[in-house]
C-alpha cells in the first residue's frame, strides 16, 4: 500500500540561515505508516498551494511563542518570540490546509497556532495562572511522562487513543486559554490546562499540547500520528 505523504513544518535552526526538524517527528510519522517531506518556511507564500498539491496531510510541529497581538495582547516578559517569517508562513499554510479540508495535526506550538488561527487565545505564562492543583508544565520529560491527561473518548482523537486517561510528558509554558471557533475540547490536564482539541466538522483538524512524538513507543501516543496517517490515506 502506498504510504500517504505527510508534510512537516520546520523550526529555526540553532545557527543563522538554517532550519531544524526534530527526528522524533519524522520517526513517529514513519512508524505510523506515513512518508515524510519537510516544509521550510520563509519561501514564497504563493508556493503553498503547489506544496499542498502533492501532500496528503500536514503536521504542525513545536517551537517558540506566537506574537500575542494575534489575540489582542502585549508580549509577556517570559515569552520567546517565534521567527516572524515562520509565523507568517504557517498562518498562511494552516489557512490553506483548512480551506482544502486536508487532514492536519498540531503538536505544542502547532496546537497553539491552530487555535489562534481560529480566533482563540493563549495563556502566555502558565505559572501566573492560579489554579488548583498547580502542575509544572515546563518540565522537559522524555523517558518518563510528567502528568495525567484526561481524554474525551467520544472524539476522533479520543477514539484513536482508546483510553479516557493517559500519562503525558510536558514541556511548555504557554497553552490554549480560549478555544477558537468550532473547536471541541478533547483533552485536559488535572489542573485544567487544555491539552487537546479538534474540529468535528472537518476530516481531521486536531491538536495536542503535549509531545507524543517523544513517547512514540507507547501505543496511546503513537495513536495521534496513526490518526493523521489514516485520515491522510482517506480513512473515515
HUMOWO-V315402 format. One record per residue. N is the residue number from 0. RES is the residue in three letters. PHI is phi in whole degrees, 0 to 359 (999 if undefined). Layout:
<<N & RES & PHI> <N & RES & PHI>>
This chain:
<<0 & UNK & 999> <1 & UNK & 291> <2 & UNK & 284> <3 & UNK & 294> <4 & UNK & 266> <5 & UNK & 253> <6 & UNK & 274> <7 & UNK & 248> <8 & UNK & 292> <9 & UNK & 231> <10 & UNK & 257> <11 & UNK & 290> <12 & UNK & 282> <13 & UNK & 290> <14 & UNK & 243> <15 & UNK & 303> <16 & UNK & 83> <17 & UNK & 235> <18 & UNK & 255> <19 & UNK & 215> <20 & UNK & 213> <21 & UNK & 299> <22 & UNK & 297> <23 & UNK & 299> <24 & UNK & 296> <25 & UNK & 298> <26 & UNK & 299> <27 & UNK & 293> <28 & UNK & 294> <29 & UNK & 294> <30 & UNK & 296> <31 & UNK & 279> <32 & UNK & 108> <33 & UNK & 258> <34 & UNK & 253> <35 & UNK & 240> <36 & UNK & 225> <37 & UNK & 276> <38 & UNK & 244> <39 & UNK & 287> <40 & UNK & 273> <41 & UNK & 92> <42 & UNK & 277> <43 & UNK & 291> <44 & UNK & 299> <45 & UNK & 294> <46 & UNK & 274> <47 & UNK & 301> <48 & UNK & 299> <49 & UNK & 294> <50 & UNK & 296> <51 & UNK & 293> <52 & UNK & 301> <53 & UNK & 259> <54 & UNK & 260> <55 & UNK & 251> <56 & UNK & 190> <57 & UNK & 224> <58 & UNK & 246> <59 & UNK & 266> <60 & UNK & 270> <61 & UNK & 283> <62 & UNK & 166> <63 & UNK & 278> <64 & UNK & 263> <65 & UNK & 292> <66 & UNK & 295> <67 & UNK & 292> <68 & UNK & 296> <69 & UNK & 297> <70 & UNK & 235> <71 & UNK & 81> <72 & UNK & 233> <73 & UNK & 268> <74 & UNK & 298> <75 & UNK & 278> <76 & UNK & 297> <77 & UNK & 269> <78 & UNK & 286> <79 & UNK & 240> <80 & UNK & 299> <81 & UNK & 290> <82 & UNK & 302> <83 & UNK & 300> <84 & UNK & 292> <85 & UNK & 293> <86 & UNK & 301> <87 & UNK & 299> <88 & UNK & 295> <89 & UNK & 287> <90 & UNK & 294> <91 & UNK & 291> <92 & UNK & 295> <93 & UNK & 294> <94 & UNK & 296> <95 & UNK & 287> <96 & UNK & 301> <97 & UNK & 296> <98 & UNK & 300> <99 & UNK & 278> <100 & UNK & 59> <101 & UNK & 279> <102 & UNK & 303> <103 & UNK & 217> <104 & UNK & 227> <105 & UNK & 242> <106 & UNK & 232> <107 & UNK & 56> <108 & UNK & 304> <109 & UNK & 302> <110 & UNK & 296> <111 & UNK & 294> <112 & UNK & 299> <113 & UNK & 294> <114 & UNK & 291> <115 & UNK & 294> <116 & UNK & 305> <117 & UNK & 273> <118 & UNK & 91> <119 & UNK & 278> <120 & UNK & 232> <121 & UNK & 231> <122 & UNK & 284> <123 & UNK & 280> <124 & UNK & 211> <125 & UNK & 304> <126 & UNK & 301> <127 & UNK & 271> <128 & UNK & 270> <129 & UNK & 283> <130 & UNK & 207> <131 & UNK & 226> <132 & UNK & 281> <133 & UNK & 256> <134 & UNK & 267> <135 & UNK & 277> <136 & UNK & 270> <137 & UNK & 270> <138 & UNK & 293> <139 & UNK & 268> <140 & UNK & 265> <141 & UNK & 238> <142 & UNK & 287> <143 & UNK & 243> <144 & UNK & 302> <145 & UNK & 256> <146 & UNK & 198> <147 & UNK & 277> <148 & UNK & 237> <149 & UNK & 268> <150 & UNK & 246> <151 & UNK & 278> <152 & UNK & 284> <153 & UNK & 268> <154 & UNK & 247> <155 & UNK & 303> <156 & UNK & 296> <157 & UNK & 297> <158 & UNK & 295> <159 & UNK & 294> <160 & UNK & 291> <161 & UNK & 79> <162 & UNK & 220> <163 & UNK & 273> <164 & UNK & 207> <165 & UNK & 225> <166 & UNK & 258> <167 & UNK & 233> <168 & UNK & 276> <169 & UNK & 209> <170 & UNK & 203> <171 & UNK & 201> <172 & UNK & 253> <173 & UNK & 244> <174 & UNK & 197> <175 & UNK & 299> <176 & UNK & 256> <177 & UNK & 249> <178 & UNK & 294> <179 & UNK & 284> <180 & UNK & 303> <181 & UNK & 75> <182 & UNK & 266> <183 & UNK & 250> <184 & UNK & 296> <185 & UNK & 247> <186 & UNK & 211> <187 & UNK & 221> <188 & UNK & 279> <189 & UNK & 295> <190 & UNK & 266> <191 & UNK & 94> <192 & UNK & 294> <193 & UNK & 289> <194 & UNK & 248> <195 & UNK & 184> <196 & UNK & 206> <197 & UNK & 203> <198 & UNK & 256> <199 & UNK & 291> <200 & UNK & 269> <201 & UNK & 248> <202 & UNK & 307> <203 & UNK & 196> <204 & UNK & 220> <205 & UNK & 219> <206 & UNK & 202> <207 & UNK & 231> <208 & UNK & 273> <209 & UNK & 281> <210 & UNK & 245> <211 & UNK & 295> <212 & UNK & 295> <213 & UNK & 273> <214 & UNK & 232> <215 & UNK & 287> <216 & UNK & 280> <217 & UNK & 258> <218 & UNK & 303> <219 & UNK & 292> <220 & UNK & 269> <221 & UNK & 297> <222 & UNK & 303> <223 & UNK & 299> <224 & UNK & 281> <225 & UNK & 298> <226 & UNK & 297> <227 & UNK & 299> <228 & UNK & 296> <229 & UNK & 299> <230 & UNK & 293> <231 & UNK & 292> <232 & UNK & 274> <233 & UNK & 95> <234 & UNK & 290> <235 & UNK & 259>>
